[in-house]
Amino acid sequence: MAQAKAQPPAGADRDHGTAAVGPVQISAELKALDTSPKGLSADEAKARLQKYGLNEIETKEESRWTKLLGYFWGPIPWMIEAAALISLVRRDWPDFGVVTGLLLYNAAVGFWQDNKAANALAALKKGLALEARVLRDGQWLSVGATELVPGDIVTVSAGEILPADLLLIDGKYLSVDQAALTGESLPVSKKVGDSAYSGSIAKQGSMTAAVTATGNQTFFGRTAKLVASAGTVSHSQKAVLQIGDFLILLAGALALLLIGFQIWRNVIVADTWTWATIGSITQFVLVLLVASVPVAMPAVMSVTMALGALSLSKEKAIVSRLSAIDELAGVDVLCSDKTGTLTMNRLTLDQPIPYGNAAPDDVILAAALASQRSSEDAIDQAVLHALKTPTLLDQYKTGDFSPFDPVNKRTIAIVTDAQGRTLHYSKGAPQAIADLCQLDPATRGTFDGQVNDLASRGYRALGVASSADGQHWTLIGLLSLMDPPRPDAKDTIARTRQLGLSVKMVTGDDVAIGSEIAKQLGMGDHLLVAGDVFAKGTDPDHIPLDEEHAVERADGFGRVFPQHKYEIVKSLQGLGHIVAMTGDGVNDAPALKQADCGVAVSGATDAARNAAALILTAPGLSTIVDAIVEARKIFGRIQNYAYYRIAMTLDIMFVVVLSYIFFGFQPLTAIMIVALALLDDVPIMTIAYDRVVPSPKPVRWNMHRLVVFSSLMGLLSIAQSFGLVLAGMEWMSDPSRMARFPLDDGHLQSMLFLQLAAGGHLLLFVVRTQRSIFQPPSPSASLFFAIVATQILAVLMCANGVLVPRLPWSLIGVVWLYVLVWMIVLDIVKLVFLGLERRREIESSHLVRSLTGDMTP
């Protein structure tokens, strides 16, 4: 027997939820489930439990040890581990300690962040009901919800979490809040023949139902499966790997070149191949490995993002995954949930439409009298809050009250006024009220036209009527209800677009409702029904190109279910977009995890918060705009560090190889390399506080530009460093100069060490801004004084011979004058490069506009 699969409810059908089936169909459904209204026996339930398993979300999670070991596997970890191993073999303990410490730090940060994402499934499990009332062997029992099986007969009542997917088979009605599953802003009224879904909450009523699906086969369970399968590799992770691959390949080529020259010089020419020679080559390879692999790069990026996350928290945005900062800076499409994000998530009344002699306030008062003051129903609350004088209700005494049910589709209240008269009031679906009042054809035509007009603009209409005897009813008027936009939503959307983002509404409500809100917010009204975009059975991992383009062109989507949200994100990602998805419910969790930057809005469920990379603690979308600006600043700081790190790595690699090839000179010792790594990167962590100008449009890693610009700066830095080596060698080759001022290999090593330490940080000052180094924004005080302190330390090390050969103060002055001149040269070349780049961009833009016929200035 195949387990029955329930289908998602239709978002447009507010009163019915899913399409109802009649008694014959219910009997057929029960037969298909091999059950009856009398339920199962204990033995049958036990057999089915063996067949279908427990009613819980099953997950296959990778062990934590496997995840941890994964951070020690890959090109960059391999090179760092190789450097550490060589250091260990040679018993070079300072080098071994630094390299191993950085490797462990990178793994610890990544492992800690990854564990946070794994909590999404745990939060989903918390949403399942704990117990259920089930009919077994003809008796009603309370059992754990995990023991339910397809075919069980259960009861569900107001306040309970639905324990499984159900087919409602008996009872008057049930009002179900399934917003966390489908995103619908209003509870859905269910009746016999409707389906209801695991994880939703019964708000009113009580019904008997048959279990149609359990565990991972439920609508809720399939959402959990999507969360488990969702996820992307962040662009920052890809960038670090690509940078590492580039430097590793270059280091490998230079290592082979270096080894070749070593063998040629020591074996072929000098014929002195000994174990000492092998040790010498190993030492050079060690120096090259430590120089070439940016061992501190992942750590510096993680610390920079962590400090950036602290800044974001001040903007009411909590980062749960550090890579979200990088992704948020590059987001060019924002998929925004409607209810509670763009809107207030609170129904309000618009201007009433009175009939006959009634005034607008009379319509509201009559509707309030047809409501229960203690009710938590969203419509009742909207009506009661619309009363200008709530104390008017105190003049009436409520007698009998008939609550709303999906059959009659109206409420009826019998009240007594201050004069002792008995009056009847009713409110409900417009068609039900029109039938109750037996309207004449002309009035009915006008009435239906107004209802249709309200529906076309996304409003929910509510008819109101009164009667003196309960038999003959008079139409008082129409009420229109809508969840209004948040006061700041329109300005927020405008600001978001100014930042270069396309905003798409994604809602479980009907397209008409979404379109009206979209018009009011200036988002565009090209909303599509999600089910019409994606063909039935579409594989989310292989979405057809025409569907992807339809998603890209749309302004938003209505009647959206979890699978659709996931497919929307995948479609946009398939076209190269970096996508942010906002949401607050269980239904949003798969898309939040799949999105490049999932954003859980204020008041989100645990499942949404754990699946998201960014959690907003203030209501609305305005917080995300501030977060985007801050994220672009953080991205700018990290990108500036990458320019500096690649250029400096190229500088150190090439000066080591060129010095040996041309002069047989080892310019840096291993301990110097380690000291440089500490002097360069430890103070650079204060780059997280640097002043930067945020980009006016989305930013992302452009590896071509990164490599080209970094290589240009690196080439000039190589010229700077190797120029110092050439000058030193030239000086030492002239006896007359040496007689005036003696210079040896140790002095030259220390000079190069100081030049790399000072010139490197001056290079950072050059690449940290796209303007001249002498123009604002100036470096932050934290970065400036951290670098000043580092340079004082480097000068004192050279002056006192700590870890490096001692250097006279006169030569220290010469090195500093040398690097300052080169800083100006580097700044001029940078400005020329950026000017040419901007010119190419302008010419390219003109060409595109001419080809597309866009003559907009």
C-alpha positions as a printed Julia matrix, in Angstrom:
857×3 Matrix{Float64}:
   0.0    0.0     0.0
   1.49   3.32   -1.01
   1.39   6.08    1.52
  -0.98   8.84    0.44
   0.67  12.14   -0.29
  -1.16  15.36    0.53
  -0.93  18.33   -1.79
  -0.33  21.91   -0.66
  -3.39  24.04   -0.07
  -4.41  26.59   -2.66
  -3.46  30.02   -1.43
  -6.27  31.69   -3.31
  -9.05  29.72   -1.67
  -9.35  31.38    1.72
 -12.57  29.73    2.82
 -11.94  26.23    1.66
  -8.19  25.66    1.8
  -7.84  22.68   -0.49
 -10.6   21.46   -2.73
 -13.08  19.45   -0.69
 -14.23  15.97   -1.6
 -17.66  14.45   -1.02
 -18.68  11.43    1.09
 -18.05   9.01   -1.79
 -14.56  10.36   -2.3
 -13.88  10.26    1.45
 -14.85   6.59    1.49
 -12.51   6.02   -1.44
  -9.68   7.85    0.34
 -10.21   5.78    3.49
 -10.27   2.6     1.42
  -7.0    3.61   -0.24
  -5.53   4.06    3.23
  -6.92   0.62    4.19
  -8.8    2.08    7.15
 -12.31   3.13    8.27
 -13.87   5.71   10.64
 -13.45   3.06   13.37
  -9.68   3.38   13.15
  -6.98   0.71   13.37
  -6.31  -2.05   15.81
  -3.18  -2.0    17.94
  -1.71  -4.87   15.88
  -2.4   -3.07   12.58
  -0.82   0.11   13.93
   2.26  -1.82   15.06
   2.67  -3.45   11.64
   2.35  -0.11    9.87
   4.82   1.47   12.25
   7.34  -1.19   11.17
   6.56  -0.44    7.53
   6.52   3.37    7.54
   8.73   4.15   10.51
   8.24   6.71   13.25
   6.34   9.9    12.56
   9.4   12.11   12.76
  11.81  13.86   10.47
  14.64  11.5     9.62
  17.96  13.05    8.72
  21.29  11.68    7.61
  23.84  13.96    9.11
  27.57  13.85    8.54
  29.44  13.14   11.75
  31.11  16.06   13.45
  34.48  14.35   13.25
  34.11  14.01    9.49
  33.21  17.7     9.21
  36.19  18.66   11.37
  38.63  16.57    9.34
  37.27  18.19    6.17
  38.87  21.48    7.21
  42.3   19.85    6.98
  41.7   18.65    3.41
  42.21  20.8     0.33
  44.92  22.65   -1.6
  45.64  25.37    0.96
  45.52  23.03    4.0
  47.82  20.6     2.15
  50.43  23.29    1.52
  50.23  24.57    5.09
  50.55  21.01    6.4
  53.53  20.4     4.09
  55.23  23.52    5.43
  54.53  22.41    8.99
  55.86  18.89    8.28
  59.12  20.19    6.83
  59.49  22.5     9.83
  58.95  19.53   12.13
  61.52  17.38   10.32
  64.08  20.17   10.56
  63.04  20.91   14.15
  62.35  24.52   13.25
  60.02  24.99   16.23
  59.11  28.71   15.88
  58.06  28.16   12.27
  56.25  24.92   13.13
  54.33  26.57   15.98
  53.13  29.55   13.94
  52.08  27.56   10.87
  50.33  24.83   12.89
  48.55  27.41   15.05
  47.13  29.17   11.99
  46.0   25.85   10.5
  44.15  24.89   13.71
  42.58  28.36   14.0
  41.18  28.22   10.46
  39.67  24.79   11.12
  38.15  25.85   14.45
  36.44  28.94   13.0
  35.01  27.04   10.02
  33.82  24.12   12.17
  32.09  26.43   14.66
  30.23  28.29   11.92
  29.2   25.08   10.13
  27.63  23.69   13.31
  25.25  26.65   13.45
  23.73  25.81   10.06
  23.09  22.22   11.19
  20.62  23.46   13.8
  17.95  24.17   11.15
  16.76  20.56   11.05
  16.69  20.35   14.83
  14.45  23.42   14.94
  12.13  21.88   12.36
  11.73  18.8    14.53
  10.6   20.98   17.44
   7.61  22.07   15.36
   5.99  18.63   15.44
   3.2   17.84   17.87
   4.19  15.87   20.97
   0.99  13.89   21.56
  -2.15  12.95   19.65
  -5.62  11.54   20.41
  -6.02   8.41   18.31
  -8.76   5.77   17.9
  -7.27   2.31   18.48
  -9.29  -0.88   19.03
 -12.42   1.28   19.27
 -11.05   3.39   22.14
  -9.68   6.93   22.16
  -6.11   6.99   23.5
  -3.4    9.57   23.99
  -0.19   8.41   22.26
   3.05  10.0    21.29
   2.75  11.74   17.91
   5.75   9.75   16.69
   3.64   6.55   16.93
   1.01   7.66   14.42
   0.76   5.74   11.15
  -1.15   6.27    7.87
  -4.75   5.16    8.4
  -4.99   6.2    12.05
  -8.11   8.15   13.06
  -7.31  11.17   15.25
  -9.01  14.27   16.65
  -7.63  17.79   16.44
  -8.92  20.74   18.47
  -8.19  24.43   18.9
  -4.71  25.13   20.26
  -3.15  21.84   19.07
  -0.33  21.33   16.59
  -1.49  19.0    13.84
   0.5   15.76   14.33
   0.54  14.54   10.68
  -0.97  15.22    7.27
  -4.7   14.66    7.66
  -7.94  14.17    5.74
 -10.8   15.74    7.73
 -13.67  13.25    7.83
 -16.06  14.45   10.55
 -16.93  17.58   12.51
 -18.36  21.05   11.92
 -15.26  23.03   11.0
 -11.64  23.75   11.88
  -9.76  27.05   11.51
  -6.07  26.33   10.87
  -3.1   28.7    10.97
  -0.72  27.31    8.35
   1.21  30.56    7.79
   4.43  28.92    8.95
   4.02  26.32    6.19
   2.5   28.22    3.28
   3.05  31.89    4.08
  -0.67  32.73    3.96
  -1.46  35.74    6.1
  -4.85  34.49    7.36
  -6.0   31.29    9.08
  -7.74  28.91    6.66
 -11.19  27.48    7.4
 -11.43  23.73    6.85
 -14.43  21.42    6.64
 -15.13  17.74    5.98
 -13.2   16.58    2.94
 -10.37  19.13    3.26
  -6.74  18.28    3.93
  -4.7   19.69    6.8
  -0.96  19.62    7.28
   1.5   18.53    9.91
   3.03  21.41   11.83
   0.13  23.83   11.33
  -1.87  25.01   14.35
  -5.59  24.59   14.98
  -7.03  27.98   16.01
 -10.75  27.26   16.32
 -13.1   24.29   16.14
 -12.61  20.54   16.47
 -12.69  17.74   13.89
 -11.94  14.07   13.38
  -9.42  13.16   10.7
  -7.61  10.27    9.06
  -3.81  10.3     8.91
  -2.68  10.36    5.26
   1.08  10.83    5.62
   3.67  10.78    8.4
   7.3   11.69    8.94
   9.32  12.74    5.92
   6.37  12.09    3.6
   4.32  14.93    5.11
   4.18  18.41    3.65
   6.2   19.48    6.7
   8.67  16.63    6.23
   9.3   17.47    2.6
  10.16  21.0     3.73
  12.71  19.51    6.11
  14.18  17.46    3.26
  14.65  20.64    1.27
  16.48  22.21    4.21
  18.78  19.19    4.4
  19.57  19.33    0.67
  19.82  23.1     0.38
  22.99  25.11    0.64
  25.65  26.75   -1.47
  29.39  27.28   -1.26
  29.98  30.93   -0.43
  31.71  33.17   -2.95
  34.33  34.09   -0.36
  35.19  30.4     0.07
  35.51  30.05   -3.7
  37.65  33.19   -3.85
  40.04  31.96   -1.14
  40.39  28.62   -2.95
  41.04  30.31   -6.3
  43.6   32.67   -4.75
  45.24  29.71   -3.04
  45.27  27.66   -6.25
  46.84  30.56   -8.16
  49.59  31.04   -5.59
  50.18  27.3    -5.19
  50.61  26.77   -8.93
  52.99  29.71   -9.1
  54.87  28.44   -6.05
  55.14  24.98   -7.59
  56.64  26.38  -10.78
  59.09  28.54   -8.84
  59.99  25.6    -6.57
  60.82  23.43   -9.59
  62.87  26.29  -11.02
  64.68  26.74   -7.73
  65.38  23.02   -7.31
  66.59  22.84  -10.9
  69.09  25.63  -10.3
  70.17  24.06   -7.02
  70.88  20.73   -8.71
  72.61  22.4   -11.63
  74.78  24.57   -9.39
  75.65  21.96   -6.72
  75.7   18.74   -8.72
  76.55  19.51  -12.33
  78.81  22.52  -11.83
  80.32  22.02   -8.36
  79.79  18.23   -8.08
  79.11  18.6    -4.33
  75.91  16.56   -3.89
  75.73  15.67   -0.19
  73.13  15.33    2.52
  73.96  18.92    3.41
  72.99  19.87   -0.13
  69.68  18.08    0.29
  69.15  19.97    3.56
  69.97  23.24    1.83
  67.44  22.59   -0.95
  64.83  21.55    1.63
  65.47  24.77    3.52
  64.91  26.82    0.37
  61.72  24.92   -0.47
  60.52  25.49    3.08
  61.11  29.21    2.75
  59.29  29.25   -0.57
  56.33  27.26    0.81
  55.91  29.51    3.81
  56.25  32.56    1.56
  53.88  31.35   -1.13
  50.97  29.95    0.88
  48.9   32.74    2.47
  48.56  30.75    5.68
  47.04  33.7     7.52
  44.63  34.71    4.75
  41.64  32.59    5.88
  42.28  33.61    9.49
  42.53  37.32    8.7
  39.39  37.14    6.54
  37.52  35.28    9.31
  38.59  37.78   11.96
  37.75  40.71    9.67
  34.3   39.25    9.04
  33.83  38.48   12.73
  34.61  42.07   13.68
  32.35  43.15   10.82
  29.6   40.94   12.23
  29.93  42.87   15.49
  29.35  46.1    13.54
  26.32  44.55   11.84
  24.87  43.58   15.21
  24.76  47.29   16.04
  22.6   47.68   12.93
  20.15  45.1    14.39
  21.44  42.33   12.11
  22.88  39.19   13.72
  25.24  37.14   11.55
  24.89  33.38   12.07
  27.27  32.45    9.22
  30.28  34.68    8.55
  30.19  34.15    4.79
  26.83  35.96    4.82
  28.72  39.26    4.99
  30.48  38.55    1.71
  27.26  37.31    0.1
  25.13  40.22    1.32
  27.56  42.71   -0.24
  27.11  41.04   -3.62
  23.35  40.45   -3.51
  21.65  41.79   -6.64
  18.23  40.16   -6.16
  16.26  40.34   -2.91
  13.3   37.95   -2.62
  11.14  39.35    0.13
   8.36  37.62    2.02
   5.24  39.81    2.18
   3.42  39.08    5.39
   5.1   40.72    8.38
   8.06  41.89    6.29
   6.59  44.27    3.76
   3.27  44.43    5.61
   2.21  44.87    9.23
   0.86  41.29    9.54
  -2.26  42.84   10.99
  -5.58  43.12    9.18
  -7.05  46.62    9.08
 -10.28  48.0     7.69
 -10.37  50.35    4.75
 -13.21  52.81    4.2
 -16.58  50.99    4.61
 -19.12  50.96    1.78
 -22.57  51.62    3.36
 -25.9   50.63    1.84
 -29.32  52.2     2.31
 -29.44  54.81    5.07
 -26.46  53.39    6.95
 -23.41  55.53    7.7
 -19.82  54.17    7.5
 -19.6   54.01   11.31
 -22.9   52.06   11.4
 -21.35  49.34    9.21
 -18.36  48.99   11.55
 -20.57  48.93   14.68
 -22.83  46.24   13.19
 -19.8   44.12   12.25
 -18.39  44.56   15.77
 -21.69  43.4    17.29
 -21.46  40.31   15.05
 -18.04  39.54   16.54
 -16.88  38.11   19.86
 -14.94  40.64   21.92
 -12.8   37.85   23.39
 -12.02  36.36   19.98
  -8.46  36.12   18.73
  -9.64  35.8    15.14
  -7.76  38.26   12.88
 -10.94  39.54   11.22
 -12.76  40.05   14.53
  -9.77  41.92   15.92
  -9.58  44.16   12.83
 -13.27  45.04   13.14
 -13.11  45.71   16.88
  -9.98  47.89   16.54
 -11.72  49.95   13.84
 -14.4   51.18   16.26
 -13.88  54.88   16.97
 -15.72  54.52   20.31
 -15.25  50.97   21.67
 -17.45  51.77   24.68
 -20.49  51.73   22.37
 -20.44  47.94   22.66
 -21.14  48.27   26.37
 -24.66  49.47   25.51
 -25.47  46.05   24.05
 -25.83  42.69   25.75
 -24.95  39.65   23.65
 -27.24  36.66   23.85
 -26.85  33.78   21.45
 -23.8   33.79   19.15
 -23.21  31.5    16.15
 -19.5   31.46   15.16
 -18.27  31.37   11.59
 -18.28  28.0     9.88
 -17.28  27.08    6.33
 -20.81  25.91    5.43
 -22.82  29.05    6.26
 -19.75  31.32    5.92
 -21.05  33.9     8.38
 -21.44  34.74   12.07
 -24.76  35.67   13.68
 -25.16  37.49   16.98
 -28.39  38.17   18.86
 -28.04  41.26   21.03
 -30.23  43.42   23.27
 -29.79  47.2    23.08
 -30.21  49.79   25.84
 -33.96  50.09   25.08
 -34.42  46.35   25.5
 -34.94  45.62   21.82
 -33.66  42.32   20.44
 -31.56  42.76   17.29
 -29.77  40.34   15.0
 -26.45  41.11   13.29
 -24.44  39.05   10.83
 -21.12  39.38    9.05
 -19.42  36.99    6.63
 -18.57  36.17    3.05
 -20.24  38.69    0.69
 -22.11  36.0    -1.25
 -23.45  34.49    1.98
 -24.68  37.88    3.24
 -26.21  38.72   -0.16
 -28.11  35.42   -0.15
 -29.18  36.03    3.45
 -30.59  39.46    2.53
 -32.26  38.18   -0.68
 -31.1   41.24   -2.63
 -33.01  42.39   -5.67
 -31.23  41.92   -9.05
 -30.16  45.57   -9.38
 -28.73  45.79   -5.86
 -27.11  42.36   -6.24
 -25.43  43.46   -9.47
 -24.02  46.6    -7.83
 -22.99  44.61   -4.77
 -21.21  41.89   -6.76
 -19.44  44.52   -8.87
 -18.04  46.21   -5.76
 -16.95  42.86   -4.32
 -15.17  41.97   -7.57
 -13.49  45.38   -7.67
 -12.19  44.92   -4.13
 -10.96  41.41   -4.97
  -9.13  42.68   -8.08
  -7.28  45.16   -5.86
  -6.36  42.5    -3.33
  -8.87  43.36   -0.64
 -10.91  40.81    1.27
 -14.58  41.83    1.34
 -16.91  41.27    4.28
 -20.66  41.7     4.1
 -22.63  43.07    7.06
 -26.39  42.75    7.64
 -28.99  43.31   10.38
 -32.43  42.0    11.22
 -35.15  42.81   13.73
 -36.65  39.32   13.79
 -33.91  37.03   12.51
 -35.98  36.2     9.41
 -35.85  39.29    7.23
 -32.36  40.72    6.78
 -31.22  44.14    5.55
 -27.83  44.76    3.93
 -25.94  47.41    5.9
 -22.74  47.52    3.89
 -19.4   46.11    2.84
 -16.12  46.13    4.73
 -12.78  45.78    2.95
  -9.81  44.33    4.82
  -6.12  44.2     4.02
  -2.82  43.64    5.73
  -1.37  47.16    5.13
   2.24  47.9     4.13
   4.67  48.84    6.84
   5.12  52.63    7.09
   8.79  52.41    6.16
   8.42  49.74    3.46
   8.1   52.05    0.43
  11.17  54.11    1.35
  13.07  50.92    2.11
  12.26  49.45   -1.31
  13.39  52.69   -2.97
  16.66  52.69   -1.01
  17.23  49.05   -1.86
  16.85  49.79   -5.56
  19.26  52.71   -5.24
  21.76  50.15   -4.0
  21.34  48.26   -7.27
  19.08  45.45   -6.04
  16.04  44.02   -7.78
  13.31  43.29   -5.21
  10.82  40.47   -5.8
   7.81  39.76   -3.6
   7.32  36.11   -2.66
   4.05  35.34   -0.89
   1.68  32.5    -0.18
  -1.24  34.88   -0.69
  -3.13  35.3    -3.94
  -1.57  37.31   -6.78
  -4.25  40.01   -6.48
  -3.31  40.69   -2.85
   0.4   40.71   -3.65
  -0.08  42.97   -6.69
  -1.97  45.59   -4.69
   0.76  45.73   -2.04
   3.45  45.78   -4.75
   1.76  48.76   -6.45
   1.58  50.67   -3.18
   5.28  50.03   -2.55
   6.43  50.84   -6.09
   7.74  47.33   -6.7
   6.02  46.67  -10.03
   2.88  44.62  -10.51
   4.14  41.82  -12.77
   3.39  39.05  -10.25
   3.01  35.45  -11.38
   1.37  32.41   -9.85
   4.34  30.27   -8.82
   2.6   27.07   -9.88
   2.18  28.49  -13.4
   5.91  29.2   -13.7
   7.28  25.83  -12.67
   6.04  22.79  -14.54
   4.78  19.95  -12.37
   7.62  17.63  -11.47
  10.35  20.2   -12.17
  13.73  19.07  -10.81
  15.07  21.99   -8.72
  18.61  21.04   -9.72
  17.77  21.1   -13.46
  15.31  23.95  -13.97
  14.58  24.68  -17.67
  16.06  27.92  -19.0
  12.69  29.4   -19.98
  11.46  28.96  -16.4
  14.61  30.63  -15.06
  14.1   33.63  -17.36
  10.41  33.86  -16.36
  11.52  34.07  -12.73
  14.11  36.73  -13.57
  11.57  38.93  -15.4
   8.82  38.72  -12.76
   8.34  41.35  -10.04
   7.09  38.72   -7.63
   5.11  35.54   -7.08
   1.83  34.58   -5.44
   0.46  31.24   -4.18
   4.0   30.2    -3.32
   4.79  26.95   -1.49
   8.15  25.84    0.02
   9.18  23.96   -3.13
   8.46  27.06   -5.22
  10.54  29.34   -2.98
  13.42  26.93   -3.25
  13.02  26.78   -7.06
  12.84  30.58   -7.34
  16.17  30.91   -5.55
  17.76  28.12   -7.61
  16.48  29.69  -10.86
  18.01  33.07  -10.08
  21.27  31.48   -8.97
  21.3   29.47  -12.2
  21.35  32.76  -14.13
  24.32  34.04  -12.13
  22.49  36.19   -9.59
  23.51  36.43   -5.96
  20.22  36.01   -4.11
  19.01  37.1    -0.69
  15.79  35.58    0.59
  13.86  36.93    3.56
  11.37  34.9     5.54
  10.06  34.04    8.95
   8.3   30.67    8.77
   9.06  26.98    8.49
   8.02  27.26    4.85
  10.88  29.69    4.23
  13.63  27.5     5.74
  14.67  25.59    2.56
  14.93  28.76    0.47
  16.7   30.63    3.3
  19.37  27.94    3.45
  19.73  27.67   -0.33
  19.95  31.44   -0.85
  23.38  33.03   -0.96
  22.22  35.11    1.98
  19.13  33.88    3.83
  17.65  36.61    6.02
  15.34  35.7     8.9
  13.23  38.74    9.72
  12.19  39.86   13.18
   9.94  37.34   14.92
  11.0   34.43   12.7
  10.54  30.81   13.77
  13.47  28.79   15.11
  13.64  26.86   11.83
  13.91  30.07    9.79
  16.52  31.61   12.12
  18.7   28.51   12.09
  18.51  28.14    8.31
  19.3   31.82    7.72
  22.73  33.4     7.54
  21.5   36.78    8.76
  18.88  37.39   11.47
  17.18  40.78   11.73
  16.16  41.81   15.24
  14.22  44.93   14.21
  10.92  44.64   12.31
  10.62  45.37    8.6
  13.18  45.55    5.82
  14.83  48.86    6.71
  17.44  47.02    8.77
  18.57  45.04    5.75
  19.44  48.22    3.84
  21.78  49.31    6.62
  23.19  45.78    6.72
  23.85  45.83    2.96
  25.76  49.12    3.21
  27.79  47.8     6.14
  28.43  44.5     4.33
  29.79  46.37    1.29
  32.16  48.26    3.56
  33.35  44.97    5.06
  33.72  43.45    1.59
  35.81  46.46    0.54
  38.13  45.94    3.51
  38.56  42.24    2.74
  39.16  42.93   -0.94
  41.79  45.53   -0.07
  43.49  42.96    2.14
  43.42  40.43   -0.72
  45.11  42.95   -3.07
  47.79  43.54   -0.47
  48.28  39.87    0.45
  48.62  38.6    -3.13
  51.01  41.4    -4.09
  53.15  40.81   -1.01
  53.2   37.04   -1.54
  54.39  37.53   -5.12
  57.01  39.96   -3.87
  58.45  37.54   -1.29
  58.34  34.51   -3.61
  60.09  36.16   -6.52
  62.71  38.01   -4.51
  63.75  34.69   -2.87
  64.01  32.86   -6.22
  65.57  35.7    -8.22
  68.15  36.41   -5.51
  69.27  32.79   -5.52
  69.25  32.38   -9.31
  71.22  35.53  -10.04
  73.45  35.78   -6.96
  73.25  32.46   -5.12
  72.09  34.57   -2.2
  69.47  33.6     0.38
  67.74  36.96    1.05
  65.52  35.79    3.9
  65.86  33.12    6.57
  62.93  30.94    7.62
  62.55  32.82   10.91
  62.44  36.08    8.97
  59.56  34.69    6.87
  57.67  33.75   10.04
  58.37  37.14   11.62
  57.17  38.88    8.45
  53.96  36.84    8.51
  53.31  38.02   12.06
  54.33  41.64   11.45
  52.28  41.82    8.26
  49.05  40.07    9.19
  48.49  40.52   12.93
  48.08  44.34   12.75
  46.19  44.01    9.46
  43.3   42.48   11.38
  42.47  46.05   12.41
  41.48  46.59    8.77
  38.0   45.59   10.01
  37.77  49.13   11.44
  39.16  50.91    8.38
  37.27  53.75    6.7
  36.01  52.78    3.26
  33.5   54.21    0.8
  30.8   51.57    0.15
  30.13  50.65   -3.46
  26.88  52.12   -4.89
  26.12  48.79   -6.56
  26.45  45.08   -5.66
  30.03  43.87   -5.39
  31.39  40.4    -5.92
  34.71  38.7    -6.34
  36.11  39.52   -9.79
  39.05  37.14   -9.93
  40.36  38.52  -13.23
  40.54  42.07  -11.88
  41.85  40.84   -8.53
  44.71  38.93  -10.12
  45.53  41.64  -12.68
  45.59  44.53  -10.2
  47.35  42.49   -7.48
  49.92  41.24  -10.0
  50.58  44.8   -11.19
  51.15  45.95   -7.62
  53.13  42.77   -6.96
  55.33  43.36  -10.02
  56.18  46.85   -8.85
  56.84  45.52   -5.33
  59.18  42.88   -6.79
  61.01  45.65   -8.62
  61.22  47.53   -5.34
  62.55  44.57   -3.3
  64.83  43.08   -5.95
  66.08  46.58   -6.7
  67.29  46.79   -3.11
  69.05  43.42   -3.49
  70.68  44.59   -6.75
  71.84  47.83   -5.09
  73.25  45.86   -2.14
  75.08  43.4    -4.38
  76.44  46.23   -6.49
  77.67  48.01   -3.36
  79.36  44.87   -2.01
  81.04  44.23   -5.37
  82.92  47.58   -5.2
  85.91  47.48   -2.75
  86.12  51.27   -2.61
  82.51  51.57   -1.47
  82.97  48.73    1.0
  85.98  50.52    2.45
  83.88  53.64    3.09
  80.84  51.76    4.4
  81.16  48.02    4.93
  78.09  45.93    4.03
  77.68  42.19    4.31
  75.05  39.55    3.52
  73.55  39.87    7.01
  73.06  43.62    6.6
  71.4   43.09    3.22
  69.07  40.42    4.68
  68.0   42.81    7.45
  67.54  45.67    4.98
  65.32  43.47    2.82
  63.41  42.32    5.9
  62.74  45.94    6.93
  61.87  46.91    3.35
  59.28  44.13    3.1
  57.82  45.0     6.51
  57.61  48.75    5.83
  56.93  48.61    2.09
  54.19  46.04    2.61
  52.2   48.25    4.94
  52.74  51.29    2.74
  51.44  49.14   -0.14
  48.29  48.52    1.94
  47.81  52.27    2.28
  48.02  52.5    -1.52
  45.55  49.7    -2.41
  43.0   50.44    0.35
  41.47  53.33   -1.61
  40.65  54.0    -5.27
  41.74  57.6    -4.82
  45.18  59.04   -4.21
  46.76  57.98   -0.95
  46.76  61.65    0.08
  42.97  62.02   -0.36
  40.19  60.91    1.98
  39.09  58.53    3.29
  42.11  58.41    5.53
  42.98  55.19    7.38
  41.11  54.58   10.62
  42.97  55.34   13.82
  43.0   51.63   14.74
  44.65  50.57   11.49
  47.04  53.52   11.36
  48.39  53.17   14.89
  48.56  49.36   14.67
  50.8   49.72   11.61
  52.85  52.48   13.24
  53.42  50.25   16.28
  54.39  47.36   13.99
  56.89  49.5    12.12
  58.44  50.71   15.36
  58.81  47.07   16.41
  60.39  46.13   13.05
  62.86  49.05   13.31
  63.8   48.1    16.88
  64.29  44.46   15.83
  66.73  45.57   13.12
  68.44  48.17   15.31
  68.99  45.69   18.15
  69.57  42.52   16.13
  66.51  40.62   17.44
  65.87  37.55   15.19
  67.7   39.39   12.38
  71.3   40.64   11.89
  71.81  44.05   13.51
  71.42  47.05   11.19
  72.94  50.54   11.68
  70.48  53.45   12.06
  71.85  55.05    8.91
  70.84  52.03    6.81
  67.44  51.98    8.54
  66.99  55.59    7.38
  68.05  54.66    3.84
  65.49  51.83    3.68
  62.67  54.1     4.88
  63.5   56.83    2.38
  63.61  54.16   -0.34
  60.14  52.73    0.5
  58.55  56.18    0.77
  59.67  57.05   -2.75
  58.32  53.75   -4.02
  54.98  54.38   -2.25
  54.46  57.48   -4.41
  55.4   55.52   -7.55
  52.9   52.77   -6.66
  50.16  55.34   -6.03
  50.68  56.99   -9.42
  50.6   53.64  -11.27
  47.42  52.7    -9.37
  45.64  55.91  -10.41
  46.64  55.36  -14.06
  45.34  51.78  -13.95
  42.01  52.8   -12.37
  41.61  55.65  -14.87
  42.09  53.29  -17.82
  39.7   50.8   -16.23
  36.97  53.43  -15.8
  37.46  54.56  -19.38
  36.98  50.98  -20.64
  33.83  50.62  -18.54
  32.35  53.84  -19.99
  33.16  52.77  -23.56
  31.67  49.33  -22.91
  28.51  50.9   -21.46
  28.12  53.17  -24.5
  28.54  50.16  -26.81
  25.88  48.13  -24.98
  23.44  51.05  -25.01
  23.97  51.66  -28.72
  23.37  47.97  -29.5
  20.21  47.87  -27.39
  18.93  51.25  -28.58
  18.91  52.71  -25.07
  19.54  56.44  -25.51
  18.76  57.35  -21.88
  21.37  59.87  -20.69
